[in-house]
Amino acid sequence: MLNARLVLFAHLLLLSTTERTPRLKFTLKDLPHLEFGSLEKYTVQFHDQRADTLYIGVTGAVLRVTFTQFNASHTSRESCKSKGPPSQDDCENVITVIERVNSSTVMVCGTHAGSPTCWFLRNNGTQLVMDKEGHGFVIDGKEISPPSPAQRPVTIAVEGNLYSAMTSSGTIQRSYWKGKHLRTEDKWFQNPTFVGSAWIKLKDSSKDEIYFFFSETEDSAGLDGKPYRSRIGRVCKVDEGASKTAQESWTTFLKARLICGFPTELRLFNKIEDAFVLLVEDDPRGSIVYGIFSSLWNSTAICAYSQVDIDRAFKTSRLKGYTGNLAGNQRPGTCTTGNVPKNVLSAIRNHPEIEDPIYPIKRHPLYVMKHSSYTRITADRVKGASQNFYQVLFLGTGNGKIHKVLHSNGKSFIIAELSPFKAEAPISVMTLDSSKGHLFVGTSRETVRLPLADCEAYGSSCKQCVAARDPYCGWDRASGKCVAIPWDLNVSNSTIVQNVEQLNVSICDGSSDVVVFSERPKELSINSGAYLYLPCPVRSYHAVYTWSYNQKDQFACTIKDGSCPLIFNGEVPMSEGLFKCTASEDGLKEELAVYKVTLNEGSAPMLERTALLLSLAAVCALM
């Protein structure tokens, strides 16, 4: 019993130390922004970098959005067919899939009153592809789009082929275009819920792989008592099936379990909610898989997996439950053209799961977020001022916020929390365009475009800029501004300084020890008789805030609702004078508020026996 308590205590301690708080919090305004009507159901978006256009799927239409002037035009609209169940949602044609299938064509699929259908757009999404009779050319979409908008399809276009996975049918398939129609077998899954996919491009393109991420339910809970198992499934791009029939099973499909949590304490986050593969073009095996995993105790964790570890597992692990001998035959799941030996096919067909689970980097989550949830994830690989590369994650939350997170040397640091939406709602879609420096984020009712490098928000001093530890930003000594790091930065003659690995503002030569309050002190003339409440705006939530009186006496304060106020009462006996609020954080000191308080004539010289009434609203009005 004692050992069990010690293990539980250690686990709780670890959870508390791995939970992170955003250092900065910003409410973003004046962003390119679009709101949807009350009758439109926004479920999917696709960013076309070729035309710098965002396609947004809503109820009965595709919106083609240009963000330069932020004009939205409907490129197609199909009316709901009067069939299917009486539910209004089932009767609507909710767009669920938008994918570019070749250089000239975008495929659009929708629920279409419970009979999924796909259309095609050309001329940068402005024109419907027509058939010989002049009608919109359509195909059956039941293997691509679910019949209900409540289900989330997963699709990915690879060299003219569309790969799709649907929870409703429990299948992964190559469903459209040039390649042979292949699909998984029903017995390979146990009630799967698909959340993401990725194309793993290798130097030898014949070895390219397609990943799918999903969770399965368990009939009986295991030792950790959870009904879910998170999985990664893999097929080869060159898979041609086992025979020459029109439709058949994959010959390369394998799946593995993804572990996220604290295995030694049997405390796991078993259900994968979203996944993203950050590809390294010049070193494909150096890519990283990021995932959001949830638990039954209202927490989410972020886990990162090395592509090297994933590749090794699929290439070396035994097949779970298989006891036969494959000596002399090719490894099950090997990406190769040509016929696959029958005994290898039999092994995969009856034992598609590999035995070895895949553990995250350093065998634990990057961090855990308690009492809140992440819903979507994407990532970018950023070259800093030193020419080193850093990973930056963007995580959407269940209340419409975005966390910008640095992942470096196995550690995580939440740079900032961004609030871009008018109404709180779960982040449902997120697309990143690193070439143009934009992040497109949507909820069920709004979509916005955010800059990846919003450097001016960090402040007007070198210390404030450097302390942000944002790989996108650095302090330009020449211009005296916090600026975005140019991709083609010439290090030899650069005037930009940056420190990403840790908070180190000592590189800001010639700057004072304290970032001084830039405005004149707020003058307050007050009567005796009640409370005095002085607010101090919180910038960094990692800093320690203190108040000083006439440059000497110091008092602590408690952060609440974005402020760390000083409240005068019997415990804080202050006379009139100068009050300063200072934030201290690893060598960075900032004066955030300065007040000059005077007592009206006739007031007592000391405040310890008075109760000055001055509301926060009155103080803010003076500010």
N, C-alpha and C positions, 0 to 999 in steps of 0.2 A: 504493500500500500504506500509506503514512504517513497519508494522508487517511482511509482506511478505519479505521486504528487509532484515529485521533483521534475519528472518529464513534462507534466502539464505546466508547471511553473516556468520551466525553460522555454516551452513553446509559446506561452503567453508573453514572456519577455521578448522573445524573438519577434513575435507579431508586432509588439509595440515599437520595437526599434526599426522594423522594416516598413511600417506605415509611414507615408510621406505626406508633407503639407506643401502646397505650392508656395514658392518664395514670394512671388508677386501675383496680384490679382488685378485684371483690367476689365473694365466694361467698354467694349468697342462700339464706336458710333461712326456714322457717315461711311459705312461700308456699302459696296454694291450689294443690293438686297432685293429679294423678291418674295412676296407673300402670295399664298394661294387662296382661292375662293373656298368657301365653306363646303361646297359640293365636290371639290377635287380631292382625290386621295393620292398623295405624293409618296411613291414607294421606291423609285429607282432613278439613278442619274448616270450619265456616261459623258466623260469629258473627252472630246475629240481634239487632240493636240494639233492635228494637221490643219484644222480650220479655227483653232482656238474657240471652240463652241461647246457649250454645255447642253446636252440633251436631257430633258427632265420628263419622266413618265408620270402622268397623272391620270385621273379617271377619264377615259375616253379620248385622250389626246397625248401628243408629244409636244412639249414646248422646246423650241430651239432658242437658246438664250445667248446673246452676245453681251459680254460684260463691259466692253469699252463704253457703250452708251446705255447698257443694261436694257436693251429692248428684247421682249419675248414675243415670238410669233408661233402660232399653232401650225405645224406642218402637216398634221393629219388628224382626223377625228372620225371615229367609227361609232355608229349608234349601237346601243345594246340590243341584242336579239331577244325577243320575248319568249324565252324558253328557260328551262332549268328551275331550281327551287324558288319559292316566293321571296326569299331574302333579297333585299335591295342590293347588298354587297355582291351577292352571287350573280345578280342580273346585270351588274355593271361590267364594263370592259375596262378593268384596271390594268394599266401597263406595268409589266413586271420584269421585262428583259429588254435591254438596249445594248447591242454589240455591233461593232464594225467587223464584218465578215470578209471584206476585201477592200481594195483601195477606193472603190467607187460606191460601195453599198453598205448601208446600215440596216441590220435586222431589228425589228421591233415586234415583241410578242406581248399578248395580253390575255386576261382570263376569259374574255368574250362570252359572258353569260354561262360560265361553266364548261365551255367548249374551247379551250385555249387555241388561239390562232396567231400566226405570224405574218407581218407585212414587211416590205422592203422600201427603203428610202434612198434616193440618189441625189446628185447635184448638191452636195453638202447638206443633205437632209431636207431639202426644200421641195422635193418632188417624189410622189408615190410611183413605184415601179408598176406598170400596167401590163395586163395580159393582152392577147390578140384581139379580144373583144372590147378593149378599152376600159376594163374594170381593174380595180386594184388587185395585183397579183398576191395571193395568199397561199399559205401552206398550213397543214395541220400542226399545231404547236403543243400537242398533249405531252410530248417527250421533252419539251423545253420549258414551258410555263405551267405552273400549277393551276388547277381550276378555281382556286380561292385565293384572294389577295392576302389572307392571313398567313399563308405559307410563303417561305422565302426560297426562291430558286437560286441556284448557283450556276453561273455560266462563264465560260472563257473561250475566246476565239484564238485558234492557233493555226496559222498558215492555211486559212481557208476552211478549216474544220471547226465546228462548234461542239465543245464538250459541255455537258450539262449534268447536274445532279439535283434531284428533287426529293424532298422529304415525303411528299404524297405517294410517290411510287417506290421510294427506297432504292433507287438505282443511280449509277454513274454510267453515262453513255456518250458515245460519239454520235451525235444526233443529226448533223447536217453538213452538207457540202461534199467535198471530194472523196474523203476516206470511206471505207466500209463501215456500215452501221454496226457498232459493237456495244455491248452492255454487260453490266455485272449480273450475277445470278442472285436470286432472292435469298438463298441460304447463306450468302456471304455477309449479310447484315442482320442486325437485330434492332429494329425500330430506329433507324438512323435519322438524325437531324443535321443537315448540311449547313455550314456557315461560311465557307470560303474555298478558293481555289488559287492555283498559281502555276505558271509555266516556268519550269526550270531549264533555262537555256545553257547548254554546254558548248565547249569549243568544238567538239565533234557533234554536230546537230543530230546525227542518227541516234545519239544517246539521250536526247532531250526527254524530260519526264513531265508529267502533269500531276500535280498534287491536289488532293481534296481533303478538307478538314471537316470533321463531323463528330458528333457524340452518339453513343448507343446506350440504350437502357438495358439494365441487367434484370433478369428474372428474380434473382436473389442477391441481396447486398453482400459484399465481401467483408474482409476484416475491417475496412475503414467505414463500413456501414453506409455507403452511398450508392444510389441506384444508377449512376451514370459512369461511362467510361469515355474519355476523349480519344479520338483516333486521327491518324493521318493515313490516307489511302494514296496509292501511287500506281499510275499506268505509264506505259512507254508510248511516245508519239508514233513510233514506227510499228506499233502492234497491228498485225493484219488479221488476227483471228486464226482459228485452227483449221479452217477449211475454206472452200470457195462459196459457201452459202451466203445469202444476202444479209442475214442477221445472225450474230452469234456472240459468244462470251469473249471477254478479254483473255489473252493468254499470258499477260504480264501483271495483272492486278495482285497487289499485296497490301496489307494494312498493318499498322503498328499502333500500340498504345502510347499516348503522350502523357507523361507524368508531370504534374505541376503542383507544388506545395512543399511539405516538409515530411518526406517519407519516413524518416526515423521515428517521428512522433505519430505516424499514421494520420496526419492531418493534411488532407488533399483537397484541391480545387478540381472537381471531377468533370465539370461540364464546360466545354469550350464554347464561347459565345461569338468570337470573331477571330480572324487570323490574317496575317499579312507577311509576305516574304520580301525582305529587303535584298534585292539582287546586287551582286558586285560583278559588273560586266567583265572586267579583266581577270576576275578570279571567281568563277561561278561557285566553286566549292567553299568559298569564303562568305557565302550569303548567310543571312540570319532569318530564322522563322520566329515571328512574334505572335503571341496569342493572348487573348483575354479569357480567363477561366473563372467560373463562379462556384460558390459553395452554397450549402443549405443554411449557413448561419449569416447570410446577408453581407457577404464580403466578396470582393473580386481581387484576383491576382494577375500580374503580368509576368509571363514567362518567356524567355528567349532560348532558342535552340540553335545549335551550330549545324549548318548544312553538312559538315564533315561527319558529325555524329549520326545524323539521319542516314546519310549515304552508307556509312559503315554498317549500321544496323540492318539495312535492307540487303546488303551484299554478304553479310557473314552470319546473321542469326539463323538458327534452325527454325523450321516451320512448326508452329505450336501444334502439338499432338501428332506430328508425323514421325513415324518410326521406320519408314522404308529406307532404302539405299539408293542414292542418286549418283553414286560414283561413276565417273566417265561421261555424265550428261551435263548439259549446261545448267547453271545456277537458276532456280526458279525466279522469275521476274527480270531476267537479264534482257536489256534492250538490244535486240538483234533482229534482223530481217530473216525471212525464211521459215521453214517448218520448225515447230517446237516438239521435242520428243513426247510421245504419248504419256510416259510415266511422269514427266515433269508437269504436263497439263493436268494429269490426275491428281498430283500432289497439290497444285494450286487450287484446283476445283474443290477439293475436300478439306484443305488446310490453308486458307488464304491469309491467316494472321501469322506474323513472325513472333517468335518467342520472347525476344528481348524488348523491353519497353525502352522508350527514348526519354532521357532525362534532360532537364534544362541546363544551360551553362551554369557551372558551379553548383549544380544540383539543388538550387532553391530559386524562388521567384525573384525578379528584380525588386519588386516591392508588393505590398498588400494594401489595398484600400478598404478600410473597415466602414461599415454602415453606409456605403454608397456603392454605386455600380458603374462600371464602364460598359459601353454598348458597341463602340466601333473603334478600329485602330488602323492607322497607316503610318508609314515611316519614310524618312529621307536620309540620304548619305551626304553629309555636308563637308566641304573642304574649308578648313579654318585658315586663319592668317598665317599659321606656321606651315601650311600645306598638309597637315595631318587631317585624316578623315574622322568624322564623328557621326554617330547615329542619333537622330532626333526622332522621337515618337510623337504622334498626335493622337490623343485618346479622347473620344467623345463620351460624355457622361449621360446618365439617365435624366438629368435636369437641364440639358441643353448647353453645357459648358464644354470647353476643350482644354485638356491639359497638354502643355508642351513640355516634353520630357527628354533630358539628355541621358543617353546610355553610353557610358565610356568605361573601359577597363572593368567590365562586369558590375559596375555600380550605376545607380539611377539618381537623377536629380530633377525634380519638377521645377522647371524654369519659371513657368507662369500658368495661371488659370485665366482663360479668355472667355468672356461672356458677350457673344455677338448677337443674340436673339432677343426679340421683344417679349416673347412668351416662353416660359419654361416647358420643355418637352424633350423626350429622349432623342439623342442624335441617332438618325436612322441611316444616313449615307455620308460618306466622306471620300473625297478624291483629291489626290495631290498632283500638282504639275510643277515638278522641280525645275524644269527648264525655264519657265516663266515666273517662278516664285510665287505661286498661288496655291491656296488650299480651299477647296469647295466643300461646304458642309451644309447638311440639310436636316430638318426635322419634318414631321408630317405636314407642317403648315408654312415653313419658311426655308429659304436657302440663301446663303451668303458666300461671298468670296473674301478670304482673308489673305493678307500678305504673310509670307513665311518669315520675312525679315522686317519687322516693325521696330526698327532700332531706336527711333526718336522717342519712343514711349519709355525707354529706360532712364532717361534724364539728360541733362545738359552738361554733366561733368564727366571727366575721364573715369573717376572712381565708380560712379553710378553705372556707367556703360560696361566697364570691365567686370564689375561685381555680378552682372546679370548672367555671366557664363553661357551666353547664347552663341553657339558656333556660327550663326548667321551674321553676327554683329561684332564690330570692333571700334575702338576710339581712334579717329583720324587726327593726329597731332597737327597736321597742316591746316585743316579746316576748322578744328575745334568742335567736331560733331561726332555723334555716335552713328556710324554708317554701316551699310551692308557690305560684306566682304565680297569683292569682285571675284568671279570664278577664275579669271586670268590674272590674278594678282601677281605682280613681280616682287618677290620677297626682298631682293637685293636693294631696291630703292623705295620700298613701301614705308609710309609714315603711319601705318595702322598697327595698333597694339591690341592684344587680346590674350586672355588667360581662361581657358575652358576647364581644365582638369580640376582646379580648385579656386576658391575665392582668394585672390591675391591682387590687391590694389596697389602694391608697392611699385608696380611697373609704370604707374602714373607719375613720372618724374616732375618735380617742381610744384606739385599740388600740395595744398595745406593738409594737415592731419584731419581736419573736419570739413565736411561740405557744409558751408555756412548757409543759414536761411537767407534766401535772396531778396526777401521783401522787408519792408519796415515793420517793426513790432506792432501788433494790434493793440491799440490803447483802449483800456477799459476803465471807466470811472464808475464806481459802484457805491451803493449805500450799504450801511451795515444792517444786518437783520436776518440774513438767511444764507443758503448755500451758494458757493461759487463753483462752476463746472467748466473746466478748460479742456476742449477736445484737442487731440493730437492725431492727425491722419496717419494710418499705418501704411508704409510702403512695403517693406520686406517683412513677411511673416516668420522669417528665421532670425530676426534681430531681437535684441533686448532693449526695451524702451525705459528711459528714466527722465524724470523732471528735475531741473536745477532751479534754485532760488538765489538770485543775485550772484551767480557764478560760483556758488559754494554748496549749500545744502542740497542733498539729492533725495528724491522720493521715487519709489517704484509705482507702476500702474499696471492695470490689467486690460488686455485687448478684448474689446467687445464691439461687434458690428462695425469693424473697420476703423476703430478709434481706440486710443489708449489714453483716457482722460485723467486729469488731475482734479480730485474733488477735495475741497477744503471743508474741514469739520474739526471736531475736537482733537482728532488724532493728527491732523496736519495744521498746526498753528502757524500761519504765515501772515506777515504784515505786507503792506504794499511794496511793490518792487518789480523786478524783471524775472519772468518765468520762462524757461526754455525746455522744450521736449527734444531729446536726442535719442537716435537709434544707433546701437553699436552692434557690429557684426564682423567678426574676424578681421579687425583692422580698419573696417569702414565705419566712419561715424558721420551721421547726417543730422543737422538741425532741421526739424520738421515743423516746428511751431514756436513762435516767440510772442509773449504777451507782456505788456507793461500795465500793471494794475495800480490804480490810485484810489484812495478812499475819499469820498466826498467830505467836505468840512463837517465837523461834528461827529465823525465816525470814530470808533475806538481804534487806537493804533495797532492793536493786535486782533487777528481774526479768530483766535482759538475760542473766544467766548461769543462769537457772533455767528449768525446764520444768514449769509447773503444769498438771496434768491436770484439766480441768473440762469435762465434756461439755455439749453443747447441751441435752440433755434435763434435766440438773441445773439449768442456768441457767433454763430455761423453768419448771421446777418452782418455783423461787424467785420467778418473776414472777407 
